[in-house]
Amino acid sequence: MLLLERGNWWKQIGTLRGTALVRVWPRLCVVTVVATGVTIVHEYVEHPIWGLTTIPFSLVAVALGIFLGFRNNTSYDRFWEGRKLWGRLVNTTRSLARQVQMMVGPQREALGIGPEQAAVHRELVYRVIAYVHALRLHLRDEDRLEELEGLLPDEERQALRGQLNRPLAILRELGGRFRDLWQQGDVHPMHLPVLEESLTALTDIQGACERIKSTPIPSSYTVLIHRIVALYTFALPFGIVETVNAATPVVVAIIAYAFFGLDAVGEEIEEPFGTDINDLPLSTLSRMIEINLRQTLGETEVPDVLRPVDGVLQ
């Protein structure tokens, strides 16, 4: 995610990195060249073959603005829903780590937390951390199981290579561990449903993220927007050249930048879990969760917080 300096209006105007202009400048140049050609013909040919007016372009511009607004609102809704889901993930993992430390172990307070119980807590919380990293990798289609080293037993980590949905497999093993601890008497029967409810919440969060990832905006709608924007911008100079004359290329470039930019922004934020410069910083969120959960275990040697690199959070 690109972080812009707040309050510096002029600097933001001059920013190119991560903006729509980086993506649309080739088509913007083509439209401007076409507009320049139309203007030259209009200036030097006595009777040009076209006779369009600005009226149809004004009517189409209203409909096109509505279409682009709807498309961008839909895309941003997907982006914001993805961020809210990861916010829920942060809260749910924190709650689950607290529940593990409060509800798992001997039910006699006088015994305190012994080394064996602390080891169980560490194992379970580490599994939660592994789940968060695995979910990030799953959503980004990345195959880097080495990131789970030290969080899961090596045999279990290697067994994940054969799993299509690795986060789900980790949750299944975590649920199995809760069942084993309940059978051993280390989880009170009244507490087991609470732990299971947290696992269910994690499953719901993952399912919602997968729904966003696997269900893009219908292609027919996206293609229609692209075509209308292209037709409008390429035909625009023929309709305004009689009115603005030599300024036609400049006017067309400004209007085309607005429409091309809105179209590109909507397409870019449609998939919030990728690795583009404006996508959600899942690596930063995953690292934050890991640090928080490790510190709940009393650990002092934790990974460093991920900082922006060249103004970008990963």
LUMTORVO-806199 format. One line per 4 residues: their letters; for each residue z, y, x negated of N, C-alpha, C. Coordinates in nm, 3 decimals. Layout:
a) Z,Y,X,Z,Y,X,Z,Y,X | ...
REM end
This chain:
mlll) 0.000,-0.119,-0.084,0.000,0.000,0.000,0.000,0.124,-0.088 | -0.093,0.214,-0.062,-0.105,0.337,-0.139,-0.001,0.437,-0.092 | 0.073,0.494,-0.187,0.175,0.594,-0.157,0.125,0.730,-0.203 | 0.106,0.822,-0.109,0.061,0.957,-0.143,0.182,1.048,-0.159
ergn) 0.166,1.148,-0.243,0.272,1.246,-0.264,0.288,1.331,-0.140 | 0.407,1.328,-0.083,0.431,1.402,0.041,0.436,1.552,0.014 | 0.382,1.627,0.109,0.392,1.772,0.102,0.285,1.839,0.019 | 0.208,1.763,-0.059,0.104,1.823,-0.143,-0.030,1.809,-0.069
wwkq) -0.055,1.904,0.018,-0.173,1.897,0.105,-0.302,1.900,0.025 | -0.312,1.989,-0.074,-0.434,2.002,-0.153,-0.461,1.876,-0.233 | -0.356,1.817,-0.289,-0.374,1.696,-0.367,-0.421,1.581,-0.280 | -0.370,1.574,-0.158,-0.412,1.468,-0.067,-0.558,1.485,-0.027
igtl) -0.602,1.608,-0.011,-0.742,1.632,0.023,-0.833,1.585,-0.090 | -0.789,1.606,-0.213,-0.871,1.568,-0.327,-0.860,1.423,-0.368 | -0.777,1.345,-0.299,-0.759,1.205,-0.334,-0.882,1.123,-0.293 | -0.929,1.041,-0.383,-1.040,0.951,-0.353,-0.993,0.806,-0.345
rgta) -0.901,0.767,-0.429,-0.856,0.629,-0.436,-0.793,0.586,-0.304 | -0.843,0.477,-0.251,-0.787,0.421,-0.129,-0.832,0.489,-0.002 | -0.921,0.587,-0.012,-0.967,0.658,0.107,-1.098,0.598,0.158 | -1.135,0.641,0.278,-1.257,0.588,0.340,-1.381,0.631,0.263
lvrv) -1.375,0.744,0.193,-1.493,0.793,0.122,-1.540,0.693,0.017 | -1.447,0.622,-0.044,-1.484,0.523,-0.145,-1.571,0.413,-0.084 | -1.548,0.382,0.042,-1.620,0.274,0.107,-1.750,0.321,0.172 | -1.755,0.447,0.213,-1.870,0.491,0.295,-1.968,0.577,0.219
wprl) -1.940,0.612,0.094,-2.029,0.707,0.026,-2.174,0.658,0.014 | -2.203,0.527,-0.005,-2.345,0.488,-0.013,-2.422,0.519,0.115 | -2.363,0.480,0.230,-2.433,0.506,0.356,-2.436,0.655,0.387 | -2.333,0.728,0.343,-2.330,0.873,0.363,-2.442,0.940,0.284
cvvt) -2.465,0.891,0.163,-2.575,0.946,0.082,-2.710,0.919,0.147 | -2.727,0.798,0.202,-2.855,0.764,0.265,-2.880,0.855,0.385 | -2.779,0.875,0.469,-2.794,0.962,0.586,-2.826,1.104,0.544 | -2.760,1.152,0.440,-2.786,1.288,0.393,-2.928,1.302,0.340
vvat) -2.977,1.201,0.270,-3.115,1.204,0.219,-3.214,1.208,0.336 | -3.187,1.126,0.439,-3.274,1.127,0.558,-3.272,1.265,0.622 | -3.154,1.324,0.635,-3.143,1.457,0.695,-3.217,1.561,0.611 | -3.210,1.546,0.480,-3.283,1.639,0.392,-3.433,1.626,0.412
gvti) -3.481,1.502,0.424,-3.624,1.481,0.448,-3.669,1.539,0.579 | -3.588,1.520,0.683,-3.623,1.577,0.815,-3.627,1.728,0.806 | -3.532,1.787,0.733,-3.528,1.933,0.721,-3.650,1.986,0.646 | -3.689,1.918,0.541,-3.807,1.961,0.464,-3.932,1.955,0.551
vhey) -3.948,1.846,0.625,-4.064,1.834,0.714,-4.064,1.945,0.818 | -3.945,1.972,0.873,-3.935,2.076,0.975,-3.971,2.214,0.920 | -3.934,2.238,0.796,-3.958,2.370,0.737,-4.104,2.389,0.696 | -4.170,2.281,0.656,-4.303,2.296,0.597,-4.417,2.242,0.684
vehp) -4.383,2.170,0.791,-4.486,2.120,0.882,-4.485,2.210,1.006 | -4.600,2.258,1.044,-4.605,2.356,1.152,-4.567,2.297,1.286 | -4.613,2.177,1.316,-4.582,2.114,1.444,-4.525,1.974,1.419 | -4.394,1.960,1.394,-4.335,1.827,1.373,-4.347,1.744,1.500
iwgl) -4.347,1.613,1.482,-4.375,1.523,1.593,-4.253,1.502,1.683 | -4.135,1.539,1.640,-4.017,1.517,1.725,-3.982,1.643,1.802 | -3.915,1.625,1.912,-3.875,1.739,1.994,-3.742,1.715,2.062 | -3.648,1.654,1.990,-3.518,1.625,2.047,-3.432,1.750,2.054
ttip) -3.332,1.744,2.141,-3.234,1.853,2.152,-3.095,1.797,2.123 | -2.996,1.884,2.125,-2.858,1.841,2.095,-2.789,1.780,2.214 | -2.847,1.789,2.333,-2.779,1.742,2.454,-2.747,1.593,2.449 | -2.845,1.504,2.422,-2.811,1.361,2.421,-2.709,1.327,2.312
fslv) -2.711,1.397,2.200,-2.616,1.370,2.093,-2.475,1.412,2.132 | -2.466,1.519,2.208,-2.334,1.561,2.257,-2.275,1.458,2.351 | -2.359,1.403,2.438,-2.311,1.301,2.532,-2.271,1.173,2.460 | -2.354,1.131,2.367,-2.323,1.008,2.294,-2.199,1.026,2.207
aval) -2.180,1.145,2.151,-2.065,1.170,2.064,-1.934,1.149,2.138 | -1.928,1.187,2.264,-1.806,1.168,2.343,-1.775,1.019,2.359 | -1.876,0.943,2.400,-1.856,0.799,2.417,-1.823,0.731,2.284 | -1.890,0.774,2.178,-1.867,0.715,2.047,-1.726,0.745,1.998
gifl) -1.679,0.867,2.023,-1.542,0.901,1.985,-1.439,0.816,2.058 | -1.466,0.788,2.186,-1.374,0.703,2.263,-1.374,0.561,2.206 | -1.493,0.508,2.177,-1.503,0.373,2.121,-1.430,0.364,1.987 | -1.454,0.461,1.900,-1.389,0.458,1.769,-1.238,0.474,1.781
gfrn) -1.194,0.560,1.874,-1.050,0.577,1.895,-0.985,0.448,1.943 | -1.050,0.380,2.036,-0.996,0.254,2.086,-0.992,0.150,1.975 | -1.099,0.144,1.897,-1.105,0.047,1.786,-0.995,0.074,1.684 | -0.975,0.199,1.647,-0.873,0.232,1.548,-0.732,0.210,1.602
ntsy) -0.711,0.240,1.729,-0.580,0.214,1.789,-0.549,0.064,1.789 | -0.651,-0.016,1.821,-0.632,-0.161,1.819,-0.600,-0.211,1.679 | -0.674,-0.159,1.580,-0.651,-0.200,1.442,-0.512,-0.159,1.395 | -0.471,-0.036,1.429,-0.339,0.010,1.385,-0.228,-0.066,1.456
drfw) -0.251,-0.104,1.581,-0.152,-0.187,1.650,-0.131,-0.318,1.576 | -0.236,-0.378,1.525,-0.224,-0.501,1.448,-0.148,-0.477,1.317 | -0.181,-0.365,1.252,-0.114,-0.329,1.127,0.036,-0.307,1.150 | 0.068,-0.231,1.254,0.208,-0.198,1.282,0.285,-0.321,1.331
egrk) 0.219,-0.405,1.407,0.286,-0.528,1.450,0.318,-0.617,1.330 | 0.225,-0.624,1.234,0.252,-0.700,1.113,0.372,-0.646,1.038 | 0.383,-0.513,1.031,0.499,-0.454,0.962,0.628,-0.482,1.038 | 0.625,-0.475,1.169,0.745,-0.505,1.248,0.786,-0.651,1.233
lwgr) 0.690,-0.739,1.224,0.721,-0.880,1.207,0.790,-0.905,1.073 | 0.743,-0.837,0.969,0.809,-0.853,0.839,0.944,-0.782,0.836 | 0.961,-0.681,0.918,1.094,-0.622,0.934,1.189,-0.722,1.000 | 1.140,-0.792,1.101,1.221,-0.898,1.163,1.251,-1.009,1.064
lvnt) 1.153,-1.039,0.978,1.175,-1.143,0.877,1.288,-1.103,0.783 | 1.290,-0.977,0.742,1.398,-0.929,0.656,1.534,-0.950,0.723 | 1.546,-0.908,0.849,1.673,-0.919,0.919,1.713,-1.064,0.945 | 1.616,-1.147,0.982,1.646,-1.286,1.014,1.690,-1.363,0.891
trsl) 1.625,-1.340,0.778,1.665,-1.410,0.655,1.804,-1.365,0.610 | 1.834,-1.239,0.624,1.969,-1.192,0.590,2.073,-1.257,0.680 | 2.043,-1.265,0.808,2.138,-1.328,0.902,2.154,-1.475,0.871 | 2.043,-1.543,0.840,2.051,-1.686,0.809,2.133,-1.710,0.682
arqv) 2.115,-1.626,0.581,2.194,-1.641,0.459,2.343,-1.622,0.489 | 2.375,-1.526,0.573,2.516,-1.506,0.611,2.569,-1.624,0.690 | 2.489,-1.676,0.782,2.532,-1.791,0.860,2.556,-1.913,0.772 | 2.469,-1.933,0.673,2.488,-2.047,0.582,2.621,-2.036,0.511
qmmv) 2.655,-1.917,0.463,2.778,-1.902,0.386,2.903,-1.904,0.473 | 2.888,-1.870,0.601,3.004,-1.869,0.691,3.021,-1.999,0.768 | 2.914,-2.071,0.794,2.919,-2.185,0.885,2.897,-2.320,0.820 | 2.854,-2.321,0.696,2.826,-2.448,0.628,2.937,-2.475,0.528
gpqr) 3.000,-2.591,0.542,3.107,-2.629,0.450,3.229,-2.677,0.526 | 3.332,-2.719,0.457,3.456,-2.765,0.522,3.513,-2.657,0.612 | 3.567,-2.702,0.723,3.618,-2.609,0.823,3.765,-2.574,0.801 | 3.814,-2.591,0.680,3.953,-2.559,0.648,3.952,-2.440,0.553
ealg) 3.995,-2.325,0.603,3.988,-2.201,0.527,4.075,-2.207,0.401 | 4.182,-2.285,0.405,4.274,-2.290,0.292,4.206,-2.347,0.167 | 4.101,-2.426,0.189,4.035,-2.488,0.075,3.949,-2.387,-0.002 | 3.913,-2.276,0.064,3.824,-2.181,-0.002,3.686,-2.241,-0.024
igpe) 3.607,-2.177,-0.108,3.473,-2.224,-0.139,3.476,-2.288,-0.278 | 3.463,-2.419,-0.279,3.463,-2.491,-0.405,3.327,-2.495,-0.469 | 3.317,-2.552,-0.589,3.188,-2.558,-0.658,3.082,-2.633,-0.580 | 3.122,-2.744,-0.515,3.024,-2.822,-0.439,2.970,-2.743,-0.321
qaav) 3.060,-2.675,-0.250,3.016,-2.596,-0.135,2.929,-2.479,-0.181 | 2.966,-2.416,-0.291,2.885,-2.306,-0.344,2.745,-2.353,-0.382 | 2.737,-2.476,-0.436,2.607,-2.531,-0.473,2.521,-2.556,-0.350 | 2.585,-2.601,-0.241,2.511,-2.623,-0.116,2.460,-2.490,-0.062
hrel) 2.548,-2.390,-0.063,2.506,-2.258,-0.016,2.387,-2.207,-0.097 | 2.396,-2.223,-0.228,2.288,-2.175,-0.315,2.158,-2.249,-0.284 | 2.166,-2.381,-0.265,2.046,-2.458,-0.234,1.981,-2.411,-0.105 | 2.061,-2.390,-0.001,2.007,-2.352,0.128,1.949,-2.211,0.125
vyrv) 2.019,-2.118,0.062,1.969,-1.981,0.056,1.842,-1.975,-0.028 | 1.838,-2.053,-0.135,1.717,-2.058,-0.217,1.598,-2.112,-0.138 | 1.624,-2.204,-0.046,1.517,-2.256,0.038,1.463,-2.145,0.131 | 1.554,-2.060,0.178,1.510,-1.948,0.260,1.423,-1.852,0.179
iayv) 1.465,-1.825,0.055,1.385,-1.739,-0.032,1.248,-1.802,-0.057 | 1.246,-1.932,-0.082,1.120,-2.002,-0.105,1.030,-1.991,0.018 | 1.090,-1.998,0.135,1.011,-1.986,0.257,0.943,-1.850,0.265 | 1.015,-1.744,0.231,0.957,-1.609,0.238,0.838,-1.597,0.143
halr) 0.854,-1.644,0.020,0.743,-1.636,-0.076,0.625,-1.723,-0.030 | 0.658,-1.841,0.023,0.552,-1.930,0.070,0.476,-1.869,0.188 | 0.547,-1.797,0.275,0.480,-1.731,0.387,0.385,-1.623,0.337 | 0.430,-1.545,0.240,0.341,-1.443,0.183,0.216,-1.507,0.124
lhlr) 0.233,-1.612,0.046,0.118,-1.680,-0.014,0.027,-1.739,0.093 | 0.087,-1.791,0.198,0.011,-1.852,0.308,-0.074,-1.747,0.378 | -0.018,-1.630,0.405,-0.091,-1.526,0.476,-0.201,-1.466,0.390 | -0.184,-1.471,0.259,-0.284,-1.415,0.169,-0.378,-1.520,0.112
dedr) -0.366,-1.643,0.159,-0.453,-1.753,0.114,-0.447,-1.769,-0.038 | -0.327,-1.761,-0.093,-0.307,-1.776,-0.237,-0.239,-1.909,-0.266 | -0.282,-1.974,-0.370,-0.228,-2.106,-0.407,-0.155,-2.094,-0.540 | -0.032,-2.041,-0.533,0.046,-2.021,-0.654,0.186,-2.080,-0.633
leel) 0.193,-2.211,-0.630,0.321,-2.278,-0.609,0.418,-2.254,-0.723 | 0.369,-2.209,-0.838,0.459,-2.184,-0.950,0.558,-2.073,-0.917 | 0.526,-1.989,-0.818,0.620,-1.885,-0.779,0.745,-1.942,-0.712 | 0.738,-2.067,-0.667,0.853,-2.131,-0.603,0.936,-2.210,-0.702
egll) 0.899,-2.205,-0.828,0.974,-2.280,-0.929,1.116,-2.224,-0.940 | 1.212,-2.313,-0.940,1.352,-2.273,-0.945,1.414,-2.251,-0.809 | 1.331,-2.242,-0.707,1.381,-2.222,-0.570,1.386,-2.353,-0.493 | 1.299,-2.446,-0.528,1.294,-2.577,-0.463,1.299,-2.684,-0.571
pdee) 1.349,-2.804,-0.536,1.339,-2.915,-0.632,1.194,-2.940,-0.670 | 1.172,-2.979,-0.795,1.035,-2.995,-0.844,0.954,-3.094,-0.762 | 1.017,-3.205,-0.722,0.944,-3.304,-0.642,0.901,-3.246,-0.508 | 0.991,-3.174,-0.446,0.957,-3.114,-0.317,0.850,-3.006,-0.333
rqal) 0.858,-2.930,-0.440,0.758,-2.826,-0.464,0.620,-2.886,-0.486 | 0.612,-2.995,-0.563,0.484,-3.061,-0.587,0.430,-3.125,-0.459 | 0.520,-3.173,-0.374,0.478,-3.235,-0.249,0.411,-3.134,-0.155 | 0.441,-3.005,-0.175,0.381,-2.902,-0.091,0.231,-2.888,-0.112
rgql) 0.180,-2.937,-0.225,0.037,-2.925,-0.252,-0.048,-2.995,-0.148 | 0.006,-3.096,-0.087,-0.068,-3.168,0.015,-0.049,-3.114,0.155 | 0.026,-3.005,0.167,0.056,-2.948,0.298,-0.039,-2.833,0.331 | -0.094,-2.834,0.452,-0.179,-2.725,0.495,-0.097,-2.601,0.526
nrpl) 0.020,-2.622,0.587,0.108,-2.510,0.623,0.238,-2.527,0.545 | 0.243,-2.470,0.429,0.357,-2.489,0.339,0.485,-2.422,0.389 | 0.480,-2.301,0.445,0.604,-2.243,0.499,0.667,-2.331,0.606 | 0.584,-2.389,0.691,0.636,-2.476,0.796,0.702,-2.600,0.738
ailr) 0.644,-2.654,0.630,0.703,-2.771,0.565,0.839,-2.737,0.507 | 0.854,-2.617,0.451,0.984,-2.575,0.396,1.086,-2.561,0.508 | 1.046,-2.505,0.621,1.138,-2.493,0.734,1.181,-2.631,0.785 | 1.088,-2.724,0.786,1.122,-2.859,0.831,1.227,-2.922,0.740
elgg) 1.210,-2.907,0.610,1.308,-2.961,0.517,1.442,-2.890,0.531 | 1.438,-2.760,0.555,1.563,-2.685,0.574,1.635,-2.731,0.699 | 1.560,-2.755,0.806,1.621,-2.809,0.927,1.680,-2.948,0.903 | 1.610,-3.029,0.824,1.663,-3.161,0.790,1.793,-3.153,0.712
rfrd) 1.804,-3.056,0.623,1.928,-3.038,0.547,2.042,-2.997,0.639 | 2.015,-2.910,0.736,2.119,-2.873,0.832,2.165,-2.995,0.911 | 2.071,-3.081,0.951,2.107,-3.203,1.023,2.194,-3.293,0.937 | 2.156,-3.310,0.811,2.236,-3.396,0.722,2.377,-3.342,0.704
lwqq) 2.389,-3.211,0.688,2.521,-3.151,0.671,2.605,-3.163,0.798 | 2.538,-3.156,0.913,2.610,-3.176,1.039,2.661,-3.319,1.051 | 2.577,-3.415,1.014,2.619,-3.554,1.019,2.732,-3.583,0.922 | 2.737,-3.508,0.810,2.845,-3.525,0.713,2.971,-3.452,0.753
gdvh) 2.965,-3.374,0.859,3.082,-3.299,0.902,3.096,-3.163,0.836 | 2.995,-3.119,0.762,3.003,-2.990,0.695,2.949,-2.876,0.780 | 2.894,-2.907,0.896,2.852,-2.806,0.993,2.913,-2.841,1.127 | 2.987,-2.747,1.183,3.051,-2.769,1.313,2.944,-2.784,1.421
pmhl) 2.965,-2.876,1.518,2.866,-2.893,1.625,2.834,-2.764,1.700 | 2.929,-2.671,1.706,2.903,-2.544,1.774,2.817,-2.451,1.688 | 2.815,-2.475,1.558,2.740,-2.387,1.468,2.597,-2.433,1.447 | 2.570,-2.561,1.467,2.436,-2.612,1.443,2.330,-2.542,1.530
pvle) 2.356,-2.518,1.660,2.255,-2.445,1.740,2.230,-2.304,1.689 | 2.332,-2.241,1.631,2.313,-2.106,1.578,2.217,-2.109,1.460 | 2.236,-2.206,1.371,2.146,-2.220,1.257,2.004,-2.255,1.303 | 1.995,-2.341,1.401,1.864,-2.379,1.453,1.794,-2.260,1.519
eslt) 1.871,-2.174,1.584,1.813,-2.056,1.645,1.749,-1.965,1.540 | 1.813,-1.953,1.424,1.755,-1.872,1.317,1.626,-1.934,1.265 | 1.622,-2.067,1.253,1.499,-2.133,1.210,1.389,-2.112,1.313 | 1.425,-2.117,1.440,1.326,-2.092,1.545,1.272,-1.950,1.538
altd) 1.361,-1.854,1.508,1.317,-1.715,1.494,1.218,-1.701,1.379 | 1.243,-1.770,1.267,1.149,-1.767,1.156,1.015,-1.828,1.195 | 1.020,-1.936,1.272,0.895,-1.998,1.318,0.816,-1.904,1.408 | 0.887,-1.832,1.496,0.820,-1.737,1.584,0.755,-1.623,1.505
iqga) 0.826,-1.574,1.404,0.770,-1.467,1.320,0.645,-1.516,1.250 | 0.652,-1.635,1.192,0.535,-1.690,1.122,0.418,-1.709,1.217 | 0.446,-1.762,1.336,0.338,-1.783,1.433,0.270,-1.653,1.473 | 0.349,-1.547,1.489,0.290,-1.418,1.525,0.205,-1.363,1.411
ceri) 0.251,-1.380,1.287,0.170,-1.336,1.172,0.040,-1.414,1.164 | 0.048,-1.544,1.187,-0.073,-1.627,1.183,-0.168,-1.589,1.295 | -0.113,-1.548,1.409,-0.200,-1.505,1.520,-0.279,-1.381,1.481 | -0.214,-1.285,1.416,-0.284,-1.165,1.371,-0.391,-1.200,1.269
kstp) -0.355,-1.287,1.176,-0.447,-1.323,1.068,-0.570,-1.400,1.119 | -0.549,-1.490,1.213,-0.656,-1.579,1.255,-0.735,-1.529,1.375 | -0.696,-1.413,1.431,-0.765,-1.362,1.549,-0.809,-1.219,1.524 | -0.921,-1.200,1.457,-0.970,-1.064,1.433,-1.024,-1.001,1.561
ipss) -1.050,-0.872,1.553,-1.116,-0.805,1.666,-1.253,-0.870,1.687 | -1.292,-0.899,1.812,-1.418,-0.969,1.836,-1.536,-0.909,1.760 | -1.613,-0.997,1.699,-1.725,-0.952,1.616,-1.828,-0.873,1.695 | -1.850,-0.911,1.820,-1.950,-0.839,1.901,-1.911,-0.693,1.917
ytvl) -1.782,-0.665,1.932,-1.737,-0.527,1.947,-1.752,-0.452,1.815 | -1.716,-0.518,1.705,-1.728,-0.455,1.573,-1.874,-0.423,1.540 | -1.963,-0.519,1.565,-2.105,-0.497,1.538,-2.160,-0.385,1.625 | -2.118,-0.380,1.751,-2.165,-0.275,1.841,-2.126,-0.137,1.787
ihri) -2.002,-0.123,1.742,-1.957,0.005,1.687,-2.040,0.042,1.564 | -2.061,-0.054,1.475,-2.140,-0.027,1.355,-2.281,0.020,1.392 | -2.342,-0.046,1.488,-2.479,-0.012,1.525,-2.487,0.127,1.590 | -2.393,0.156,1.679,-2.397,0.286,1.745,-2.375,0.398,1.645
valy) -2.280,0.379,1.553,-2.255,0.480,1.451,-2.379,0.500,1.364 | -2.443,0.389,1.325,-2.562,0.399,1.240,-2.675,0.470,1.313 | -2.702,0.431,1.436,-2.811,0.493,1.512,-2.783,0.641,1.534 | -2.660,0.674,1.566,-2.626,0.813,1.595,-2.644,0.900,1.471
tfal) -2.589,0.856,1.359,-2.593,0.940,1.239,-2.735,0.953,1.183 | -2.815,0.845,1.192,-2.952,0.854,1.139,-3.043,0.936,1.232 | -3.013,0.936,1.361,-3.095,1.013,1.455,-3.050,1.158,1.467 | -2.928,1.186,1.424,-2.871,1.320,1.443,-2.957,1.432,1.384
pfgi) -3.008,1.420,1.263,-3.087,1.533,1.209,-3.209,1.567,1.294 | -3.267,1.470,1.363,-3.383,1.498,1.447,-3.345,1.584,1.567 | -3.218,1.577,1.607,-3.175,1.652,1.725,-3.119,1.789,1.694 | -3.072,1.812,1.573,-3.008,1.941,1.543,-3.091,2.028,1.450
vetv) -3.198,1.974,1.395,-3.275,2.051,1.296,-3.334,2.177,1.357 | -3.369,2.174,1.486,-3.424,2.292,1.551,-3.319,2.401,1.564 | -3.193,2.361,1.566,-3.084,2.457,1.589,-3.025,2.510,1.458 | -2.997,2.421,1.364,-2.927,2.463,1.242,-3.021,2.479,1.124
naat) -3.145,2.435,1.138,-3.248,2.456,1.036,-3.207,2.402,0.899 | -3.201,2.487,0.797,-3.180,2.441,0.660,-3.041,2.383,0.637 | -2.948,2.413,0.726,-2.811,2.361,0.711,-2.797,2.219,0.767 | -2.906,2.161,0.814,-2.901,2.028,0.875,-2.837,1.921,0.784
pvvv) -2.875,1.908,0.657,-2.813,1.805,0.573,-2.662,1.820,0.562 | -2.613,1.945,0.552,-2.469,1.966,0.540,-2.398,1.927,0.668 | -2.450,1.970,0.781,-2.389,1.938,0.910,-2.390,1.787,0.934 | -2.502,1.724,0.906,-2.512,1.579,0.924,-2.415,1.507,0.833
aiia) -2.401,1.551,0.708,-2.309,1.487,0.614,-2.165,1.495,0.664 | -2.127,1.610,0.718,-1.989,1.627,0.768,-1.964,1.536,0.888 | -2.057,1.537,0.983,-2.039,1.455,1.103,-2.044,1.306,1.068 | -2.136,1.268,0.981,-2.149,1.128,0.941,-2.023,1.082,0.868
yaff) -1.967,1.168,0.784,-1.843,1.131,0.714,-1.731,1.103,0.814 | -1.722,1.184,0.918,-1.617,1.162,1.019,-1.636,1.028,1.089 | -1.759,0.998,1.134,-1.781,0.874,1.207,-1.775,0.752,1.116 | -1.839,0.761,0.999,-1.833,0.649,0.905,-1.690,0.624,0.859
glda) -1.616,0.732,0.836,-1.478,0.718,0.790,-1.389,0.651,0.894 | -1.400,0.695,1.018,-1.320,0.634,1.124,-1.355,0.487,1.141 | -1.483,0.457,1.133,-1.528,0.318,1.144,-1.470,0.234,1.030 | -1.474,0.288,0.908,-1.426,0.213,0.791,-1.274,0.194,0.794
vgee) -1.201,0.296,0.838,-1.055,0.286,0.845,-1.013,0.178,0.944 | -1.078,0.177,1.060,-1.045,0.075,1.159,-1.070,-0.065,1.108 | -1.179,-0.082,1.033,-1.210,-0.214,0.978,-1.112,-0.253,0.868 | -1.067,-0.156,0.789,-0.980,-0.186,0.675,-0.841,-0.230,0.718
ieep) -0.782,-0.163,0.815,-0.644,-0.194,0.853,-0.637,-0.305,0.958 | -0.752,-0.359,0.995,-0.753,-0.467,1.094,-0.679,-0.590,1.043 | -0.687,-0.617,0.913,-0.620,-0.732,0.851,-0.509,-0.680,0.761 | -0.384,-0.677,0.809,-0.276,-0.611,0.733,-0.216,-0.696,0.622
fgtd) -0.247,-0.825,0.615,-0.178,-0.913,0.520,-0.257,-0.940,0.393 | -0.366,-0.868,0.372,-0.448,-0.891,0.254,-0.391,-0.823,0.130 | -0.476,-0.805,0.031,-0.435,-0.745,-0.095,-0.509,-0.614,-0.123 | -0.572,-0.557,-0.021,-0.637,-0.428,-0.039,-0.533,-0.319,-0.062
indl) -0.578,-0.206,-0.109,-0.487,-0.100,-0.149,-0.407,-0.043,-0.031 | -0.459,-0.057,0.091,-0.390,-0.004,0.209,-0.326,-0.112,0.295 | -0.319,-0.234,0.245,-0.255,-0.342,0.321,-0.104,-0.338,0.301 | -0.034,-0.418,0.381,0.112,-0.420,0.374,0.159,-0.471,0.238
plst) 0.267,-0.412,0.183,0.319,-0.454,0.052,0.406,-0.579,0.063 | 0.344,-0.692,0.090,0.420,-0.815,0.113,0.494,-0.860,-0.012 | 0.437,-0.839,-0.129,0.507,-0.878,-0.252,0.635,-0.798,-0.269 | 0.630,-0.669,-0.239,0.749,-0.585,-0.249,0.855,-0.628,-0.149
lsrm) 0.813,-0.658,-0.026,0.908,-0.702,0.076,0.969,-0.838,0.039 | 0.885,-0.928,-0.013,0.936,-1.060,-0.053,1.039,-1.047,-0.165 | 1.009,-0.963,-0.262,1.103,-0.943,-0.373,1.234,-0.882,-0.323 | 1.224,-0.787,-0.231,1.345,-0.726,-0.177,1.432,-0.829,-0.106
iein) 1.369,-0.917,-0.028,1.444,-1.022,0.040,1.511,-1.114,-0.061 | 1.438,-1.151,-0.166,1.495,-1.239,-0.268,1.617,-1.175,-0.334 | 1.605,-1.048,-0.368,1.718,-0.979,-0.432,1.838,-0.974,-0.339 | 1.814,-0.938,-0.213,1.924,-0.929,-0.116,1.995,-1.062,-0.100
lrqt) 1.919,-1.170,-0.086,1.979,-1.301,-0.062,2.049,-1.354,-0.185 | 1.994,-1.330,-0.302,2.062,-1.372,-0.424,2.195,-1.298,-0.441 | 2.196,-1.171,-0.407,2.320,-1.094,-0.421,2.425,-1.136,-0.320 | 2.383,-1.187,-0.205,2.483,-1.238,-0.111,2.554,-1.361,-0.167
lget) 2.488,-1.429,-0.261,2.551,-1.543,-0.327,2.642,-1.501,-0.442 | 2.646,-1.372,-0.469,2.727,-1.323,-0.578,2.657,-1.320,-0.712 | 2.525,-1.342,-0.712,2.451,-1.341,-0.837,2.432,-1.197,-0.886 | 2.441,-1.180,-1.015,2.420,-1.049,-1.076,2.287,-1.041,-1.150
evpd) 2.237,-1.153,-1.195,2.107,-1.156,-1.261,1.999,-1.186,-1.157 | 1.940,-1.081,-1.109,1.838,-1.093,-1.003,1.708,-1.029,-1.053 | 1.595,-1.064,-0.991,1.468,-1.002,-1.031,1.470,-0.851,-1.009 | 1.388,-0.781,-1.082,1.379,-0.636,-1.066,1.306,-0.600,-0.937
vlrp) 1.343,-0.488,-0.881,1.273,-0.437,-0.763,1.131,-0.397,-0.804 | 1.034,-0.435,-0.724,0.896,-0.398,-0.754,0.875,-0.249,-0.727 | 0.826,-0.180,-0.827,0.800,-0.036,-0.815,0.651,-0.012,-0.800 | 0.613,0.103,-0.746,0.469,0.134,-0.734,0.402,0.138,-0.872
vdgv) 0.286,0.079,-0.879,0.204,0.081,-1.001,0.082,0.170,-0.972 | 0.075,0.283,-1.040,-0.030,0.380,-1.014,-0.030,0.424,-0.868 | 0.090,0.435,-0.813,0.103,0.481,-0.674,0.078,0.375,-0.570 | 0.072,0.248,-0.609,0.040,0.140,-0.515,0.152,0.036,-0.516
lq) 0.203,0.003,-0.397,0.299,-0.106,-0.381,0.221,-0.232,-0.347 | 0.249,-0.341,-0.417,0.181,-0.466,-0.392,0.250,-0.545,-0.281
REM end
